Amino acid sequence: MPHKVLVTYASKHNSTSEIASTIGAVLQKSDDLEVDIRAVELVEDVVPYSAVVLGSSVYAGQWHSSAANFLKRHEQDLAKRLVWLFSSGPTGTGDPSTLMDGWKLPQSLEPLVERIQPQGIALFHGKLDPASLSYLERLLIKGVRAPVGDFRDWDMIREWAAEIACVITQKT
């Protein structure tokens, strides 16, 4: 019987949802995994799943509020499951952790994440497309001189997802 896996995400401009879809597609290649890919707003319960992958876009060092609320709302159930977390957001070249000075999650979520004890936490480059931004967002990125473009490393994302698939099939 396949293991049920939830890949869920909070995405403001679709970049994180595309990362979640890629992770889900890699997981779906395993005959042992049944994968649902959903926005966090559409997930009412994590109990049916043996594993959960949660990702959020990052703006000004903070997770999307719906992803943070998802963690808080499902904390007890997530602590009983295999969980992986990812953030997407830094743009530019180089290692995303180096660009973010070792940051992987908002400090405000650290106590919650410690109680859940995820199997892994990843930080992926993001995508910044001025055409998808509001006027105020365009002013902000211009003011902070944020690099514009798609900096996501699809090989890194697929490798991380493949590692998740191995862990789930070995542990559950």
C-alpha positions in Angstrom: 0.0 0.0 0.0 1.5 3.4 -1.0 2.4 6.0 1.6 0.4 9.2 1.4 2.5 12.3 1.1 1.3 15.9 1.2 3.3 18.6 -0.6 1.8 21.9 0.4 2.9 25.5 -0.1 2.3 29.2 0.3 3.1 31.2 -2.7 2.5 34.8 -3.5 3.7 35.0 -7.2 3.6 31.3 -8.1 7.4 30.6 -7.8 7.0 28.5 -4.7 4.1 26.6 -6.1 6.2 25.7 -9.1 8.9 24.4 -6.7 6.3 22.4 -4.8 5.0 20.9 -8.0 8.5 19.8 -9.0 9.0 18.2 -5.6 5.6 16.5 -5.9 6.5 15.2 -9.4 9.7 13.7 -8.2 7.9 12.0 -5.3 5.2 10.7 -7.7 7.8 8.7 -9.6 8.0 6.3 -6.7 5.4 3.5 -6.9 5.4 3.5 -3.0 4.2 7.1 -2.7 0.8 8.6 -3.3 1.2 12.4 -3.5 -1.2 15.3 -3.1 0.1 18.8 -4.0 -2.0 21.6 -2.5 -1.9 25.2 -1.4 -1.9 25.4 2.4 -5.2 27.2 2.3 -6.8 24.1 0.8 -5.5 21.7 3.4 -7.8 21.1 6.3 -6.1 18.0 7.9 -2.7 16.3 7.8 -3.8 13.2 9.6 -4.3 11.1 6.4 -0.6 11.6 5.5 2.5 9.8 6.8 4.7 12.6 5.5 4.4 16.3 4.8 6.6 18.7 2.7 5.8 22.4 3.5 7.2 25.3 1.6 6.8 29.0 1.8 7.9 32.0 -0.2 10.0 34.5 1.8 9.5 38.2 1.9 11.7 40.5 4.0 12.9 37.5 6.0 9.4 36.2 6.8 7.4 33.2 5.6 4.0 33.8 4.0 1.5 34.2 6.8 -0.6 31.2 5.6 2.4 28.9 5.8 3.3 30.1 9.4 -0.4 29.6 10.4 -0.4 26.1 8.8 2.6 25.1 11.0 0.9 26.5 14.1 -2.5 25.0 13.4 -1.1 21.5 12.6 1.8 21.5 15.1 0.7 18.4 17.1 -0.1 16.3 14.0 3.0 17.4 12.2 5.2 16.4 15.2 3.9 12.8 14.7 4.9 12.7 11.0 7.9 12.8 8.7 8.1 16.5 7.8 10.4 18.6 5.5 10.3 22.3 5.2 11.6 24.6 2.5 11.8 28.3 1.9 12.2 30.0 -1.4 13.1 33.6 -2.0 16.7 34.8 -2.3 17.6 35.9 -5.7 21.1 36.3 -7.2 23.9 33.9 -7.8 25.7 31.8 -5.3 24.7 29.6 -2.5 21.3 30.7 -1.1 22.3 30.0 2.5 25.4 32.2 2.0 23.3 35.0 0.5 21.0 34.8 3.5 23.8 34.6 6.1 22.9 31.0 7.1 19.2 31.9 7.5 16.8 29.0 6.7 13.6 30.0 8.6 12.2 33.0 10.3 13.5 33.2 13.9 9.9 33.6 15.1 9.1 30.0 13.9 12.2 28.3 15.3 10.6 27.2 18.6 7.6 25.7 16.7 9.9 24.0 14.2 12.0 22.6 17.0 8.9 21.0 18.5 7.9 19.5 15.1 11.5 18.2 14.5 11.5 18.1 10.7 13.7 15.6 8.8 15.2 18.4 6.8 15.0 22.1 6.1 16.0 23.6 2.7 16.5 27.1 1.3 16.1 27.5 -2.4 16.7 30.4 -4.7 13.6 32.1 -5.9 12.3 34.0 -8.9 11.7 37.7 -9.1 9.6 38.8 -12.1 8.8 42.6 -12.0 5.9 42.0 -14.4 4.1 39.9 -11.7 4.7 42.5 -8.9 2.5 45.3 -7.7 3.7 48.9 -8.1 4.8 49.0 -4.4 6.6 45.7 -4.7 8.5 47.0 -7.8 9.5 50.1 -5.9 10.7 48.0 -3.0 12.9 45.7 -5.1 14.3 48.7 -6.9 15.1 50.4 -3.6 16.9 47.3 -2.2 18.4 46.5 -5.6 17.2 42.9 -5.5 18.5 40.8 -8.5 15.7 40.2 -11.0 15.2 36.9 -12.8 14.7 33.2 -12.2 17.5 31.9 -10.0 15.8 28.6 -9.0 18.2 25.6 -9.2 16.0 22.8 -10.5 18.6 20.1 -10.1 19.1 21.0 -6.4 15.3 20.9 -5.9 14.9 17.5 -7.6 17.8 16.0 -5.7 16.3 17.2 -2.4 13.0 15.7 -3.4 14.7 12.4 -4.4 16.3 12.2 -0.9 12.9 12.8 0.7 11.4 9.9 -1.4 14.2 7.6 -0.2 13.7 8.5 3.5 9.9 8.0 3.3 10.1 4.6 1.7 12.7 3.4 4.1 11.2 4.8 7.3 7.5 4.2 6.9 
